[in-house]
Amino acid sequence: MSPRNPAQRVVLALLHLYQKYLSPLKMGPTCRFEPTCSAYALTAVSEHGAWKGSWLAATRLCKCGPWHPGGYDPVPQVRS
């Protein structure tokens, strides 16, 4: 799905910049989730829009830590 509004385009551009320039600076894979948190954020923003997608991504980032086992955690389906 192509971005529908300016806010969505900005958030997606920032996520792409993170993936291209900041993420490679890490030593090896560090995300305990599948898909990775940045891929999850891209999908969430693309499917749910800038605001709800960012909220879903922030909620996912809050799960990151030794207290959560990680694993498969897909983006919720868009309600019709």
Secondary structure, 3 states (H helix, E strand, C coil): CCCCCHHHHHHHHHHHHHHHHHHHHCCCCCCCEECCHHHHHHHHHHHHCHHHHHHHHHHHHHCCCCCCCCEECCCCCCCC
